[in-house]
Amino acid sequence: MQYQVNKGFVKHQGALYGRGSLFDADPGDVFHLLQSGKLTETTPLQPGHIPPPEGGETVELPTLEEFSKLTAEKQKELLFKVDIDPASNADQRLQQYTDLYEEADEHDDI
């Protein structure tokens, strides 16, 4: 089945899907996310005719260590891509990213 992310982010098979993104998953694996309203089931279109989701894109998350080694500009860019207003302080940006990474990890079972 195909699902669309309605709220926040969902991590599936190592990829992070933001609001508006579409992905395929087994219904039993995402039942809890459907119940919470984080996802909705969508009807897939014919192959090759699926429009890109508005404002949604798949973002591969670097590990916490990789993130900490990025330049300040790259850290801010990545946080901005996932709808987080980046902090000006490096420690605060790392905390913002840690929170995002841990939240995404909670849903890694789908």
C-alpha distances in whole Angstrom, upper triangle without the diagonal:
4,7,10,13,16,19,20,18,16,16,14,15,18,17,18,16,18,18,16,14,10,8,5,6,6,7,10,11,10,12,15,14,12,16,18,16,15,12,10,7,8,8,8,12,14,14,17,17,14,17,17,16,20,21,18,19,18,21,22,24,28,29,31,34,33,33,36,38,36,39,39,38,35,34,34,32,29,29,30,26,25,26,29,33,34,38,41,42,40,40,38,36,35,34,32,30,30,29,26,25,26,23,21,22,21,17,17,16,12
4,7,10,13,16,17,16,13,15,12,14,17,15,15,13,15,14,12,10,7,6,4,6,9,9,12,12,11,13,15,13,12,16,17,15,14,10,9,6,6,7,6,10,13,13,15,14,11,14,14,13,16,18,15,15,15,18,20,22,25,27,30,32,31,30,34,35,34,36,36,35,32,31,31,29,26,26,26,23,21,23,26,30,31,35,38,39,38,38,36,33,33,32,30,28,28,27,24,24,24,22,19,21,20,16,17,16,13
4,7,9,12,14,13,11,13,11,14,16,14,14,11,12,11,10,8,6,6,6,7,10,9,12,11,9,11,13,10,9,13,14,11,10,6,6,4,5,8,9,12,15,16,17,16,13,14,14,12,14,16,13,14,14,17,19,20,24,26,28,31,30,29,32,34,32,34,34,33,30,29,29,27,24,24,24,21,19,20,23,27,29,32,35,36,35,35,33,30,30,29,27,25,26,24,21,21,22,19,16,18,18,14,15,15,12
4,6,9,11,11,10,12,12,15,17,14,12,9,9,8,6,6,5,7,9,11,13,13,15,14,11,13,14,11,10,13,13,10,9,5,5,6,6,10,11,13,17,17,18,16,13,13,12,9,11,12,10,11,12,15,18,19,23,25,27,30,28,27,30,32,30,32,31,30,28,27,26,24,22,21,21,18,16,17,20,23,26,29,32,34,33,33,30,28,28,27,24,23,24,22,19,20,21,18,16,18,18,15,16,17,14
4,6,7,7,7,10,11,15,16,13,10,7,6,5,5,6,7,8,11,12,15,14,16,14,11,13,13,9,10,13,11,9,6,5,7,9,10,14,14,17,20,20,21,19,16,15,13,10,11,11,9,11,11,13,16,17,21,22,24,27,26,24,27,30,28,30,29,28,25,24,23,22,19,18,18,16,13,14,17,20,22,25,29,30,29,29,27,24,25,24,21,20,21,19,16,17,18,14,13,16,15,12,14,16,13
4,7,8,10,13,15,18,19,16,13,10,8,5,6,8,10,12,15,15,18,16,18,17,13,14,14,10,10,12,10,7,5,5,7,10,11,15,16,19,22,23,23,21,18,17,15,11,12,12,10,13,14,16,19,19,23,25,26,29,28,26,29,31,29,31,29,28,26,25,24,22,20,19,18,16,14,14,16,19,22,25,29,30,30,30,27,25,25,24,21,21,22,19,16,18,19,15,14,18,17,14,17,18,16
4,7,9,12,15,18,18,16,13,10,8,5,8,10,12,14,17,17,19,18,19,17,14,15,14,10,11,12,10,8,5,7,10,13,15,19,20,22,26,26,26,25,21,20,17,14,14,12,11,14,14,15,18,18,21,23,23,27,26,24,26,29,27,29,27,26,25,22,21,21,18,16,16,15,12,11,13,17,19,22,26,27,27,26,23,22,22,21,18,18,19,16,13,16,16,12,12,16,15,13,16,18,16
4,7,10,13,17,16,14,10,9,6,6,9,10,13,14,17,17,20,19,20,18,15,17,15,11,13,15,12,11,7,10,13,16,17,21,22,24,27,27,27,26,22,21,18,15,14,12,11,12,13,13,15,15,18,19,19,23,22,20,23,25,24,25,24,23,21,19,18,18,15,13,13,12,9,9,10,14,16,19,22,24,23,23,20,18,19,17,14,14,15,12,10,12,13,9,9,13,13,11,14,16,15
4,7,10,13,12,10,6,5,5,6,10,9,11,12,15,15,18,18,19,16,13,16,14,11,13,15,13,12,8,10,13,16,17,20,20,23,26,25,25,24,21,20,17,14,15,13,10,10,10,10,12,12,15,16,17,21,20,18,21,23,22,24,23,22,20,18,18,17,14,13,14,12,8,10,12,15,17,20,23,24,23,22,20,18,18,17,14,13,14,12,9,10,11,8,7,10,11,9,11,14,12
4,6,10,10,8,6,5,7,9,11,9,10,10,12,12,14,15,15,12,10,13,12,9,12,14,12,12,8,9,12,14,16,19,19,22,24,23,24,24,20,20,17,15,16,15,12,12,10,11,12,12,15,16,17,21,20,19,22,24,23,26,25,25,22,20,20,20,16,15,17,14,11,13,15,19,20,23,26,27,25,25,23,20,20,19,17,15,15,13,10,10,11,8,6,9,9,6,8,10,9
4,7,6,5,4,6,9,12,14,11,12,10,12,11,14,15,16,12,11,15,14,11,14,17,15,16,12,12,15,16,18,21,20,23,25,23,24,24,21,21,18,17,18,17,13,12,10,9,9,9,13,13,15,18,18,17,20,22,22,24,24,24,21,19,20,19,16,16,18,15,12,15,16,20,21,23,26,26,25,24,23,20,19,19,17,14,14,14,10,9,10,9,5,7,8,6,5,8,7
4,5,5,6,8,11,13,14,12,11,8,9,8,11,13,14,10,10,14,14,12,14,17,17,17,13,12,15,15,17,19,18,21,23,21,22,23,19,20,18,17,19,18,15,13,10,11,10,11,15,15,18,21,20,20,23,25,24,27,27,27,24,22,23,22,18,19,21,18,15,18,20,24,24,27,30,30,28,27,26,24,22,22,20,18,18,17,14,13,13,12,9,9,10,7,6,7,5
4,6,8,10,14,17,18,14,13,10,10,10,12,15,15,12,13,16,17,15,18,21,20,20,17,16,18,18,19,21,20,22,23,21,22,23,21,22,19,19,22,21,17,15,11,12,10,12,14,15,18,20,19,20,23,24,24,27,28,28,24,23,25,23,20,21,22,19,18,21,22,26,26,29,31,31,29,28,28,25,23,24,22,19,19,19,16,14,15,15,11,11,12,10,7,8,7
4,7,10,13,16,18,15,15,12,13,13,16,18,18,15,15,19,19,17,20,22,21,22,18,18,20,21,21,24,22,25,26,23,24,25,22,23,20,19,21,20,16,14,10,10,7,8,10,11,14,16,15,16,19,20,20,23,24,24,20,19,21,20,16,18,20,17,15,19,20,23,23,26,28,28,25,25,25,22,20,21,19,16,16,17,14,11,13,13,9,9,12,10,7,10,10
4,6,10,13,14,11,12,10,12,13,16,18,19,15,15,19,19,16,19,22,20,20,16,16,18,19,19,21,20,22,23,21,21,22,19,19,16,16,18,16,13,10,6,6,5,7,10,12,15,17,16,16,19,20,19,22,23,22,19,18,19,18,14,15,17,14,13,16,18,21,21,24,27,27,25,25,24,21,20,20,18,15,16,16,13,11,14,13,9,10,13,11,9,12,11
4,7,10,12,9,11,10,13,13,17,18,19,16,15,18,17,15,17,20,18,17,14,14,16,18,18,21,20,22,24,22,22,23,19,19,16,14,16,14,10,9,6,5,6,7,11,12,15,17,16,15,19,20,19,21,21,21,18,16,17,16,12,13,14,11,9,13,14,18,18,21,24,25,23,23,21,18,18,18,16,13,14,14,10,9,12,11,7,9,12,10,9,12,11
4,7,8,6,8,8,11,12,16,17,18,15,13,17,16,13,15,18,16,15,11,11,13,15,15,18,17,19,21,20,20,20,16,16,13,11,12,11,7,6,5,7,9,10,14,16,18,21,20,18,22,23,22,24,23,22,19,18,19,17,14,14,14,11,9,12,14,18,19,22,25,26,25,25,23,20,20,20,17,15,17,16,12,12,14,12,9,12,13,11,11,14,12
4,6,6,9,11,14,15,19,19,21,18,15,18,17,14,15,18,16,14,11,11,13,15,16,19,18,20,23,22,22,21,17,16,13,10,10,8,5,6,7,8,11,12,15,18,19,22,21,19,22,24,22,23,22,21,19,17,17,15,13,12,12,9,7,9,12,15,17,20,23,25,24,24,22,19,20,19,16,15,17,15,11,13,15,12,10,14,15,13,14,17,15
4,6,9,11,15,16,19,19,21,19,15,18,17,13,14,16,14,12,9,9,11,14,14,17,17,19,22,22,22,20,17,15,12,9,9,7,6,8,10,11,15,16,19,21,22,25,24,22,25,27,25,26,25,24,22,20,19,18,15,14,14,11,9,9,13,16,18,22,25,26,26,26,24,21,22,21,18,17,19,17,14,16,17,14,13,16,17,14,16,18,16
4,7,10,13,16,19,18,21,19,16,18,18,15,14,17,16,13,11,9,10,12,11,14,14,16,19,19,18,17,13,11,9,6,6,6,5,8,10,13,16,18,21,24,25,28,26,24,28,29,27,28,27,26,23,23,22,19,18,17,16,13,12,12,16,19,21,25,28,30,29,30,27,24,25,25,22,21,23,21,17,19,21,18,16,19,19,17,18,20,17
4,7,10,13,16,17,19,17,15,17,18,14,15,18,17,14,12,10,11,12,11,14,13,15,17,17,16,15,12,11,8,5,8,8,5,6,7,10,13,15,19,22,23,26,25,23,26,28,26,27,27,25,23,22,22,19,17,17,16,13,12,13,17,20,22,25,28,30,29,29,27,24,25,25,22,20,22,20,17,18,20,17,14,17,18,15,16,18,15
4,7,10,13,14,17,15,13,16,17,14,14,17,17,15,12,9,10,9,8,10,9,12,14,14,14,13,10,10,9,7,10,11,8,9,9,13,15,17,21,23,25,28,27,25,29,30,28,30,30,28,26,25,25,23,20,20,20,17,15,17,20,24,25,29,32,33,32,32,30,28,28,28,25,23,24,23,19,20,21,19,16,18,19,15,16,17,14
4,7,10,12,14,13,11,14,16,13,13,17,17,16,13,10,11,10,10,11,10,13,15,14,15,15,11,13,11,10,14,15,11,11,10,13,14,17,20,22,25,27,26,25,29,30,28,31,31,30,26,26,26,24,21,22,22,18,17,19,22,26,27,30,33,34,33,33,31,28,28,28,25,23,24,23,19,19,20,18,15,17,17,14,14,14,11
4,7,9,12,11,10,13,15,13,13,17,18,17,15,11,12,10,10,11,10,13,14,13,15,16,13,15,14,14,17,18,15,14,13,16,17,19,22,24,27,29,28,28,31,32,31,34,34,33,30,29,30,27,24,25,25,22,20,23,25,29,30,33,36,37,36,36,34,31,31,30,28,26,26,25,22,21,22,20,17,18,18,14,14,14,10
4,6,8,7,7,10,13,12,12,15,16,16,14,11,12,10,11,13,12,16,18,17,19,19,17,19,18,17,20,21,17,17,15,17,18,19,23,24,26,29,28,28,31,33,32,35,35,34,31,30,31,29,26,26,27,24,21,24,26,30,31,34,37,38,36,35,34,31,30,30,28,26,25,24,21,21,21,19,16,16,16,12,12,11,7
4,6,5,7,9,12,12,12,15,17,17,16,13,13,11,13,14,14,18,19,19,21,22,19,22,21,20,23,24,21,20,19,21,21,22,25,26,29,31,31,31,34,36,35,38,38,38,34,33,34,32,29,29,30,27,25,27,29,33,34,37,40,40,39,38,36,34,33,32,30,28,28,26,24,23,23,21,18,18,17,14,13,11,8
4,5,6,6,10,10,9,12,14,14,14,11,11,9,12,13,14,18,20,20,23,23,20,22,22,21,23,24,21,22,20,23,23,24,28,28,30,33,33,32,35,37,37,39,39,39,36,34,35,33,30,30,31,28,25,27,29,33,34,37,41,41,39,39,37,35,34,33,31,29,28,27,24,24,23,21,19,19,17,14,15,12,9
4,6,5,8,10,10,12,14,15,15,13,13,12,15,17,18,22,24,24,26,27,24,26,25,24,26,27,24,24,22,24,24,25,28,28,30,33,33,32,35,37,37,40,40,40,37,35,36,35,31,31,32,29,27,28,30,34,35,38,41,41,39,38,37,35,34,32,31,29,28,26,24,23,22,20,18,18,16,13,14,11,9
4,6,8,9,10,12,13,14,13,12,13,13,16,18,18,22,24,23,26,26,23,25,24,22,25,25,21,21,19,21,21,21,24,24,26,29,29,29,32,34,33,36,36,36,33,31,32,31,28,27,29,26,23,25,27,31,32,34,38,38,36,35,33,31,30,29,27,25,24,23,21,20,19,17,15,14,13,10,10,7,5
4,6,5,6,9,10,11,10,8,10,10,13,16,17,21,23,23,25,25,21,23,22,19,22,22,19,19,18,19,20,20,24,24,26,29,29,28,31,33,33,35,35,35,32,30,30,29,26,25,27,24,21,23,25,28,30,32,36,36,35,33,32,30,29,27,25,24,23,21,19,19,18,15,14,14,12,9,11,9,6
4,5,5,6,9,10,10,9,10,10,14,17,18,22,25,25,27,27,24,25,24,22,24,24,21,22,21,23,24,24,27,27,29,32,32,31,34,36,36,38,38,38,35,33,33,32,29,28,29,27,24,25,27,30,32,34,38,38,37,36,34,32,31,30,28,27,26,23,22,22,20,17,16,17,14,12,14,12,10
4,5,5,6,9,9,9,11,13,16,19,21,25,28,28,30,29,26,27,25,23,24,24,21,22,21,22,23,23,26,26,27,30,31,29,32,35,34,37,36,36,34,31,31,31,28,26,28,26,22,23,25,28,30,32,35,36,34,33,31,30,29,27,25,24,23,21,19,19,18,15,14,15,12,10,13,11,10
4,5,5,6,5,6,9,11,14,17,19,22,25,25,27,26,23,23,22,19,21,20,18,19,18,19,20,20,24,24,25,28,29,27,30,33,32,34,33,33,31,28,28,28,25,23,24,22,19,20,21,25,27,29,33,33,32,31,29,27,27,25,23,22,21,19,17,17,16,13,12,14,11,9,12,11,10
4,5,5,6,5,6,8,12,15,17,21,24,24,26,25,22,22,21,19,20,21,18,20,19,21,23,23,27,27,28,32,32,30,33,36,35,37,36,36,33,31,31,30,27,26,26,24,21,22,24,27,29,32,35,36,35,34,32,30,30,28,26,25,25,22,20,21,20,17,16,17,15,12,15,14,12
4,5,8,8,9,11,15,18,21,24,27,28,30,29,25,26,25,22,23,23,21,23,23,24,26,26,29,29,30,34,34,32,35,38,37,39,38,37,35,33,33,32,29,28,28,27,23,23,25,28,31,33,36,37,36,35,32,31,31,29,27,26,26,23,21,22,21,17,18,19,16,14,17,16,14
4,6,8,10,13,16,20,22,25,28,29,31,29,26,26,24,21,22,22,20,21,21,22,24,24,27,27,27,31,31,30,32,35,34,36,35,35,33,30,30,29,27,25,25,24,20,20,22,25,27,29,33,33,33,32,29,28,28,26,23,23,23,20,18,20,18,15,15,17,14,13,16,16,15
4,5,7,10,13,17,19,22,26,27,28,26,23,23,21,18,19,19,17,19,20,21,23,23,27,28,28,32,32,30,32,35,34,36,34,34,32,30,29,28,26,24,24,22,19,19,21,24,26,29,32,33,33,32,29,28,28,26,24,24,24,21,19,20,20,16,16,18,16,14,17,17,15
4,7,10,13,17,18,22,25,25,26,25,21,21,19,16,17,16,14,16,16,18,20,20,23,24,25,28,28,26,29,31,30,32,31,30,28,26,25,25,22,20,21,19,16,16,18,21,23,26,30,31,30,29,27,25,25,23,21,20,21,18,15,17,17,13,13,15,13,11,14,15,13
4,7,9,13,15,18,21,22,23,22,18,18,17,14,15,16,13,15,15,17,19,20,24,25,26,30,29,27,30,33,31,33,32,32,29,27,27,26,23,22,22,20,17,18,20,23,26,29,32,33,32,32,29,27,27,26,23,22,23,20,18,19,19,15,14,16,15,12,15,15,12
4,6,10,12,15,19,20,21,20,16,17,16,14,15,16,14,17,17,20,22,23,27,28,30,33,32,31,34,36,34,36,35,34,32,30,30,28,26,25,25,22,20,20,23,26,29,32,35,36,36,35,33,31,31,30,27,26,27,24,21,22,23,19,18,20,19,15,18,18,14
4,7,9,13,16,17,19,18,15,16,16,14,16,18,16,18,18,21,23,24,28,30,31,35,34,32,36,38,36,38,38,36,34,33,32,30,28,27,27,24,22,23,26,29,31,35,38,39,38,38,36,33,33,32,30,28,29,27,24,25,25,22,20,22,20,17,19,18,14
4,6,9,13,14,16,14,11,13,14,12,14,17,15,17,17,21,23,25,29,31,33,36,34,33,37,38,36,38,38,36,34,33,32,30,28,28,27,24,22,23,26,30,32,35,38,40,39,39,37,34,35,34,31,30,31,29,25,26,27,24,22,24,23,19,21,20,17
4,6,10,12,14,12,10,12,14,13,16,19,17,19,19,23,25,28,31,33,35,38,37,36,39,41,39,41,40,39,36,36,35,33,30,31,30,27,25,26,30,33,35,38,42,43,42,42,40,38,38,37,34,33,34,32,29,29,30,27,25,27,26,22,23,23,19
4,7,8,11,9,7,10,12,12,16,18,16,17,18,21,23,26,30,32,34,37,35,35,38,39,37,39,39,37,35,34,34,31,29,30,29,26,25,26,30,33,35,38,41,43,41,42,40,37,37,37,34,32,33,32,29,29,30,27,25,26,26,23,23,23,19
4,6,8,6,6,9,12,13,16,19,17,18,19,23,25,28,32,34,37,39,37,36,40,41,39,40,40,38,36,36,35,32,31,31,30,27,26,28,31,34,36,40,43,44,43,44,42,39,39,39,36,34,36,35,31,31,33,30,27,29,30,26,26,26,22
4,6,6,7,11,13,15,18,21,20,20,21,25,26,30,33,35,38,41,38,38,42,42,40,42,42,40,37,37,37,34,32,34,33,29,29,30,34,37,39,42,45,47,45,46,44,41,41,42,39,37,38,37,34,33,35,33,30,32,32,28,28,28,24
4,5,7,10,13,15,18,21,19,19,19,22,24,27,30,33,36,38,36,35,39,40,37,39,40,38,35,35,35,32,30,32,31,27,27,29,33,36,37,41,43,45,43,44,43,39,39,40,37,35,36,36,32,32,34,32,28,30,31,27,26,27,23
4,6,9,11,14,17,19,18,17,18,21,23,27,30,32,35,37,35,34,38,38,36,38,38,36,33,34,34,30,29,31,30,26,26,28,32,35,36,40,42,44,42,43,42,38,39,40,37,34,36,36,32,32,34,32,29,31,32,28,27,28,25
4,6,9,12,15,18,17,17,18,22,24,27,31,34,36,38,36,35,39,39,37,38,38,36,33,34,34,30,29,30,29,25,26,27,31,34,35,39,41,43,42,43,42,38,39,39,36,34,36,36,32,32,34,32,29,31,32,28,28,29,25
4,6,9,12,15,13,14,15,19,21,24,28,31,33,35,33,32,36,36,34,35,36,33,31,31,31,27,26,27,26,22,22,24,27,30,32,36,38,40,39,40,38,35,35,36,33,31,33,32,28,28,30,28,25,28,28,25,25,26,22
4,6,9,12,11,12,14,18,21,24,27,30,32,35,32,31,35,35,32,34,33,31,28,29,28,25,24,25,23,20,20,22,25,28,30,33,36,38,37,38,36,33,34,34,31,29,32,31,27,28,30,28,25,28,28,25,25,27,23
4,6,9,8,8,11,14,17,20,23,27,29,31,28,27,31,31,29,30,30,27,25,25,25,21,20,21,20,16,17,18,22,24,26,30,32,34,33,35,33,29,30,31,28,26,28,27,24,24,27,25,22,25,26,23,23,25,22
4,6,5,7,10,13,17,19,23,26,27,30,28,26,30,31,28,29,29,26,24,24,23,20,19,19,18,15,15,15,19,22,24,28,30,32,32,33,30,27,28,29,25,24,26,25,21,22,25,22,20,23,24,21,21,23,20
4,5,8,12,15,18,20,24,27,28,31,28,26,30,31,28,29,28,25,23,23,22,19,18,19,16,14,14,14,18,20,22,26,28,31,31,32,29,26,28,28,24,24,26,25,21,23,25,23,21,24,25,22,23,25,23
4,7,10,12,16,18,21,24,25,28,25,23,26,27,24,25,24,22,20,20,18,16,15,15,12,10,10,10,14,16,19,22,25,27,27,28,26,23,24,25,21,20,23,22,18,20,23,20,18,22,23,21,22,25,22
4,7,9,13,15,18,21,23,25,23,21,25,26,23,25,24,22,20,19,18,16,14,14,13,10,9,10,14,17,19,22,25,27,26,27,25,22,23,23,20,19,21,20,16,18,20,18,16,19,20,18,19,21,19
4,6,10,12,16,19,21,23,21,19,23,24,21,22,22,20,18,18,17,14,12,14,13,9,9,11,15,18,19,22,25,27,25,26,25,21,22,23,20,18,20,20,16,16,19,18,15,18,20,17,17,20,18
4,7,9,13,16,18,20,18,17,21,22,20,22,22,20,17,17,17,15,12,13,14,10,10,13,15,19,19,23,25,26,25,25,24,21,21,22,19,16,18,18,14,14,17,16,13,15,17,15,14,17,15
4,6,9,12,15,17,15,13,17,18,16,18,18,17,14,13,14,12,9,11,12,8,8,12,13,16,16,20,22,23,21,22,21,17,17,19,16,13,15,16,12,12,15,14,11,14,16,15,14,17,16
4,7,10,12,14,12,12,15,16,15,17,18,18,14,14,15,13,10,12,14,11,11,15,16,19,18,21,23,23,21,22,21,18,17,18,16,13,15,16,12,11,14,14,11,13,16,15,13,16,16
4,6,9,11,9,9,12,14,12,15,16,16,13,11,14,13,9,10,13,11,10,14,14,17,16,18,20,20,18,18,18,15,13,15,13,10,11,12,10,8,11,12,9,10,14,14,12,16,16
4,7,8,6,6,9,10,10,13,15,15,12,10,13,13,10,12,15,13,13,16,16,18,16,18,20,19,16,17,17,14,12,14,14,10,11,13,11,9,12,14,12,12,16,16,15,18,19
4,5,5,6,9,10,11,15,16,17,14,12,15,16,12,13,17,16,15,18,17,20,17,19,20,19,16,16,16,14,11,13,13,10,9,12,11,8,11,13,12,11,15,16,14,17,19
4,5,5,6,9,10,13,14,16,14,11,14,15,12,13,16,16,15,18,16,18,16,16,18,16,13,12,13,11,8,10,11,8,7,10,10,8,10,13,12,12,15,17,16,19,21
4,5,5,7,9,12,14,16,14,12,16,17,14,15,19,19,18,21,19,21,18,18,19,17,13,13,15,13,10,12,14,11,10,14,14,11,13,17,16,15,19,20,19,22,24
4,5,5,7,10,12,14,11,10,14,14,12,14,17,17,17,20,18,20,17,18,19,17,14,14,16,13,11,14,14,11,12,15,14,12,15,18,16,16,20,21,19,23,24
4,5,5,9,10,11,9,7,10,11,9,10,14,14,14,16,15,16,13,14,15,14,11,11,13,10,8,11,11,8,9,13,12,10,13,16,15,15,19,20,19,23,24
4,6,8,9,12,10,8,11,13,12,12,16,17,17,19,16,17,14,14,14,12,8,9,11,9,7,10,11,9,10,14,14,13,15,18,18,18,21,23,22,25,27
4,7,9,11,10,9,13,14,13,14,17,18,19,21,19,19,16,16,16,14,11,12,14,12,10,14,15,13,14,17,17,16,18,21,20,20,24,25,24,27,29
4,6,8,6,6,10,10,10,12,14,15,16,18,17,17,14,15,14,14,10,13,14,11,10,14,14,12,14,17,16,15,19,21,20,21,24,25,24,28,28
4,5,5,6,9,10,11,12,14,15,17,19,17,16,13,14,12,12,10,13,14,11,12,15,15,14,16,19,18,18,21,23,22,24,27,28,27,31,31
4,6,5,6,9,10,11,12,14,16,17,14,13,10,10,9,9,7,11,11,9,10,14,13,13,15,18,17,18,21,22,22,24,26,28,27,31,32
4,5,5,6,9,10,10,12,15,15,14,13,10,11,10,12,10,14,14,11,13,16,15,14,17,19,18,19,22,23,22,24,27,28,28,31,32
4,5,5,6,9,10,11,13,14,13,13,11,13,12,13,11,14,15,11,12,15,14,12,16,18,16,16,20,21,20,22,25,25,25,28,28
4,5,5,6,9,10,11,13,11,11,8,10,10,11,9,11,11,7,8,12,10,9,12,14,13,13,17,18,17,19,22,23,22,26,27
4,5,5,6,9,10,11,9,8,5,8,8,10,10,12,11,8,10,12,10,10,14,15,13,15,18,19,18,21,23,24,24,28,28
4,6,5,6,9,10,10,10,8,11,12,14,13,16,15,11,13,15,13,12,15,17,14,16,19,19,18,21,23,23,24,27,27
4,5,5,7,9,9,10,9,12,14,15,13,15,14,10,11,14,11,9,13,14,11,12,16,16,15,17,20,20,20,23,23
4,5,5,7,5,7,6,9,12,13,12,13,12,8,10,11,8,7,11,11,9,11,14,14,14,16,19,19,20,23,23
4,5,5,5,6,6,10,12,15,15,16,14,11,13,14,11,11,15,14,12,14,17,17,16,19,21,21,22,25,25
4,6,7,9,10,14,16,18,17,19,17,14,15,16,13,12,15,15,12,14,17,16,15,18,20,19,20,23,22
4,6,9,10,14,16,18,17,18,16,13,14,14,11,10,13,12,9,11,14,12,11,15,17,16,17,20,20
4,7,9,12,15,18,18,18,16,13,15,15,11,11,15,13,10,13,16,14,14,17,19,18,20,23,22
4,6,9,12,14,14,15,12,10,12,12,8,9,12,11,9,12,15,13,14,17,18,19,20,24,23
4,7,10,12,13,14,11,9,13,12,9,11,14,13,12,15,18,17,17,21,22,22,24,27,27
4,7,9,9,11,8,6,10,10,8,9,13,13,12,15,17,17,18,20,22,23,24,28,28
4,6,7,9,6,5,9,9,8,10,13,13,14,16,18,18,20,22,24,25,26,30,30
4,7,9,7,7,11,12,11,13,16,16,17,19,21,22,23,25,27,28,29,33,34
4,6,5,6,9,10,11,12,14,16,17,18,20,21,23,24,26,28,29,32,33
4,5,5,6,9,10,11,12,14,15,16,18,20,21,22,24,26,27,30,31
4,5,5,6,9,10,10,12,14,15,16,18,20,21,23,25,25,29,30
4,5,5,6,9,10,11,12,14,15,17,18,20,21,24,24,28,29
4,5,5,6,8,10,11,12,14,15,16,18,20,22,22,26,27
4,5,5,6,9,10,10,12,14,15,16,18,20,21,24,26
4,5,5,6,9,10,10,12,14,15,17,19,20,23,25
4,5,5,6,9,10,11,12,14,16,18,19,22,23
4,5,5,6,8,10,10,12,14,16,16,20,21
4,5,5,6,8,10,10,12,15,15,19,20
4,6,5,6,9,10,11,13,15,18,19
4,6,5,6,9,10,11,13,16,17
4,5,5,6,9,10,10,14,15
4,5,5,6,9,10,13,15
4,5,5,7,9,12,13
4,5,6,7,10,11
4,5,5,8,10
4,6,7,10
4,5,6
4,5
4
